[in-house]
Amino acid sequence: MKTPLKAVVTAAQNGIIQMKLEDGQTVRIPETACEGTATEGLELRLMVVAPGSEDAGRQAIAKSVLNELLRTNPS
């Protein structure tokens, strides 16, 4: 499983979301490429997926999020 990149939204205006990756890189994407509403300070997860692998990419992100929740919310 590939690991999604974590990013924090630094600005969201005029249809563009600007985010900063953990390694300091800044990325700008159109708002239409983001599920949900991106607001400043929100943590996003990014995964680059080759055409034809979209379902695998979605599953990998879901698995990553679930694992993170299980680690941070022990029952």
FIZA-36975 format. One record per residue: residue number from 1; residue in three letters; x, y negated, z negated of N, C-alpha, C in turn. Coordinates in nm, 2 decimals. Atoms other than C-alpha are relative to their C-alpha. Layout:
! residues N
ATOM  lumba  numar    n.c1    n.c2    n.c3   ca.c1   ca.c2   ca.c3    c.c1    c.c2    c.c3
ATOM    NUM    ALA       X       Y       Z       X       Y       Z       X       Y       Z
...
***
This chain:
! residues 75
ATOM  lumba  numar    n.c1    n.c2    n.c3   ca.c1   ca.c2   ca.c3    c.c1    c.c2    c.c3
ATOM      1    MET    0.08    0.12    0.00    0.00    0.00    0.00    0.09   -0.12    0.00
ATOM      2    LYS   -0.07    0.12   -0.01    0.13   -0.34    0.09   -0.05   -0.09   -0.12
ATOM      3    THR    0.03    0.08    0.11    0.13   -0.60   -0.19   -0.05   -0.14    0.05
ATOM      4    PRO    0.04    0.13   -0.04   -0.08   -0.92   -0.13    0.09   -0.11   -0.06
ATOM      5    LEU   -0.08    0.12    0.05    0.11   -1.25   -0.16   -0.09   -0.08   -0.08
ATOM      6    LYS    0.08    0.09    0.09   -0.01   -1.47   -0.44    0.04   -0.15    0.04
ATOM      7    ALA   -0.02    0.14   -0.03   -0.06   -1.84   -0.37   -0.09   -0.08   -0.08
ATOM      8    VAL    0.08    0.09    0.08   -0.20   -2.14   -0.55   -0.04   -0.12    0.09
ATOM      9    VAL    0.05    0.11   -0.08   -0.42   -2.40   -0.37    0.05   -0.13   -0.05
ATOM     10    THR   -0.05    0.13    0.04   -0.25   -2.74   -0.38   -0.08   -0.11    0.05
ATOM     11    ALA    0.09    0.10   -0.06   -0.50   -2.92   -0.16   -0.10    0.07    0.09
ATOM     12    ALA    0.10   -0.05   -0.09   -0.82   -2.85    0.02   -0.08   -0.12    0.05
ATOM     13    GLN    0.07    0.11   -0.05   -0.95   -3.13    0.24    0.00    0.00    0.16
ATOM     14    ASN    0.02    0.01   -0.15   -1.06   -3.21    0.60    0.01    0.14    0.07
ATOM     15    GLY    0.01   -0.13   -0.06   -1.11   -2.84    0.67    0.13    0.08    0.00
ATOM     16    ILE   -0.13   -0.07    0.01   -0.75   -2.74    0.58    0.03    0.03   -0.15
ATOM     17    ILE   -0.05   -0.04    0.14   -0.63   -2.55    0.27    0.15    0.01    0.00
ATOM     18    GLN   -0.14   -0.01    0.02   -0.28   -2.60    0.16    0.03    0.07   -0.12
ATOM     19    MET   -0.03   -0.08    0.12   -0.13   -2.35   -0.07    0.15    0.02   -0.01
ATOM     20    LYS   -0.14   -0.02    0.02    0.21   -2.28   -0.23    0.01    0.15   -0.04
ATOM     21    LEU   -0.03   -0.14    0.04    0.34   -1.92   -0.24    0.10    0.01   -0.12
ATOM     22    GLU   -0.08   -0.02    0.11    0.53   -1.78   -0.53    0.15   -0.03    0.02
ATOM     23    ASP   -0.14    0.03   -0.03    0.86   -1.83   -0.35    0.02   -0.14    0.03
ATOM     24    GLY   -0.01    0.14   -0.03    0.79   -2.20   -0.30   -0.04   -0.05    0.14
ATOM     25    GLN    0.04    0.04   -0.13    0.69   -2.19    0.06   -0.14   -0.06    0.00
ATOM     26    THR    0.13    0.06   -0.02    0.39   -2.41    0.16   -0.06    0.05    0.13
ATOM     27    VAL    0.08   -0.05   -0.11    0.12   -2.27    0.39   -0.12   -0.08    0.02
ATOM     28    ARG    0.13    0.07   -0.03   -0.17   -2.45    0.56   -0.08    0.09    0.09
ATOM     29    ILE    0.09   -0.08   -0.09   -0.47   -2.26    0.70   -0.13   -0.07    0.01
ATOM     30    PRO    0.13    0.06   -0.01   -0.81   -2.36    0.82   -0.09    0.06   -0.11
ATOM     31    GLU    0.10   -0.05    0.10   -1.09   -2.33    0.56   -0.08    0.12    0.05
ATOM     32    THR    0.08   -0.11   -0.06   -1.27   -2.10    0.79    0.07    0.14   -0.01
ATOM     33    ALA   -0.07   -0.12    0.02   -1.00   -1.84    0.73   -0.01    0.06   -0.14
ATOM     34    CYS    0.01   -0.04    0.14   -1.08   -1.82    0.36   -0.14    0.04   -0.04
ATOM     35    GLU    0.13   -0.05    0.06   -1.36   -1.62    0.19   -0.02   -0.08   -0.13
ATOM     36    GLY    0.03    0.07    0.12   -1.52   -1.83   -0.08    0.05   -0.15    0.01
ATOM     37    THR   -0.03    0.14    0.01   -1.45   -2.19   -0.18    0.13   -0.02   -0.06
ATOM     38    ALA   -0.13    0.03    0.05   -1.09   -2.29   -0.22    0.01   -0.14   -0.06
ATOM     39    THR   -0.02    0.13    0.07   -1.03   -2.56   -0.48    0.14   -0.01   -0.06
ATOM     40    GLU   -0.14    0.02    0.05   -0.71   -2.71   -0.61    0.02    0.07   -0.13
ATOM     41    GLY   -0.04   -0.07    0.12   -0.54   -2.49   -0.86   -0.05    0.15    0.00
ATOM     42    LEU    0.05   -0.14   -0.01   -0.73   -2.17   -0.75    0.11    0.09    0.05
ATOM     43    GLU   -0.10   -0.10   -0.04   -0.51   -1.86   -0.71   -0.06    0.08    0.12
ATOM     44    LEU    0.05   -0.08   -0.11   -0.55   -1.69   -0.37    0.10    0.12    0.02
ATOM     45    ARG   -0.08   -0.11   -0.04   -0.42   -1.36   -0.24    0.00    0.01    0.15
ATOM     46    LEU   -0.01    0.00   -0.15   -0.29   -1.34    0.12    0.06    0.14    0.04
ATOM     47    MET   -0.06   -0.12   -0.06   -0.23   -1.03    0.33   -0.01   -0.01    0.15
ATOM     48    VAL   -0.01    0.00   -0.14   -0.11   -1.02    0.68   -0.04    0.14    0.06
ATOM     49    VAL    0.05   -0.13   -0.05   -0.30   -0.75    0.87    0.00    0.00    0.16
ATOM     50    ALA   -0.01   -0.01   -0.14   -0.23   -0.63    1.22   -0.14    0.04    0.06
ATOM     51    PRO    0.13   -0.03   -0.06   -0.53   -0.61    1.46   -0.03    0.16   -0.01
ATOM     52    GLY    0.03   -0.14    0.01   -0.71   -0.28    1.40    0.02    0.06   -0.14
ATOM     53    SER   -0.03   -0.05    0.14   -0.60   -0.25    1.04   -0.08   -0.08   -0.10
ATOM     54    GLU    0.07    0.09    0.09   -0.85   -0.50    0.89   -0.06    0.08   -0.12
ATOM     55    ASP    0.06   -0.08    0.11   -1.03   -0.23    0.68    0.10    0.04   -0.10
ATOM     56    ALA   -0.10   -0.04    0.09   -0.71   -0.10    0.54    0.05   -0.12   -0.08
ATOM     57    GLY   -0.04    0.12    0.07   -0.61   -0.46    0.45   -0.09   -0.04   -0.11
ATOM     58    ARG    0.10    0.03    0.10   -0.93   -0.52    0.27    0.00    0.09   -0.12
ATOM     59    GLN   -0.01   -0.10    0.10   -0.90   -0.20    0.08    0.12   -0.02   -0.09
ATOM     60    ALA   -0.13    0.02    0.07   -0.54   -0.28   -0.02   -0.02   -0.12   -0.10
ATOM     61    ILE    0.03    0.12    0.09   -0.65   -0.62   -0.16   -0.09    0.04   -0.11
ATOM     62    ALA    0.09   -0.04    0.11   -0.94   -0.47   -0.35    0.07    0.09   -0.10
ATOM     63    LYS   -0.07   -0.08    0.09   -0.71   -0.21   -0.50    0.09   -0.08   -0.09
ATOM     64    SER   -0.10    0.09    0.07   -0.45   -0.47   -0.60   -0.08   -0.08   -0.11
ATOM     65    VAL    0.08    0.08    0.10   -0.72   -0.69   -0.77   -0.05    0.09   -0.11
ATOM     66    LEU    0.05   -0.09    0.10   -0.87   -0.39   -0.95    0.11    0.04   -0.10
ATOM     67    ASN   -0.11   -0.04    0.09   -0.53   -0.28   -1.08    0.04   -0.11   -0.09
ATOM     68    GLU   -0.04    0.12    0.08   -0.45   -0.63   -1.20   -0.10   -0.02   -0.11
ATOM     69    LEU    0.10    0.02    0.10   -0.78   -0.65   -1.38    0.01    0.11   -0.11
ATOM     70    LEU   -0.02   -0.11    0.10   -0.72   -0.31   -1.55    0.12   -0.02   -0.09
ATOM     71    ARG   -0.12    0.03    0.08   -0.37   -0.42   -1.66   -0.03   -0.11   -0.10
ATOM     72    THR    0.01    0.12    0.08   -0.49   -0.75   -1.81   -0.13    0.01   -0.09
ATOM     73    ASN    0.12   -0.01    0.08   -0.82   -0.63   -1.96   -0.02    0.14   -0.05
ATOM     74    PRO    0.01   -0.14    0.05   -0.75   -0.30   -2.15   -0.13    0.02   -0.08
ATOM     75    SER    0.12   -0.03    0.07   -1.06   -0.13   -2.29    0.03    0.08   -0.12
***
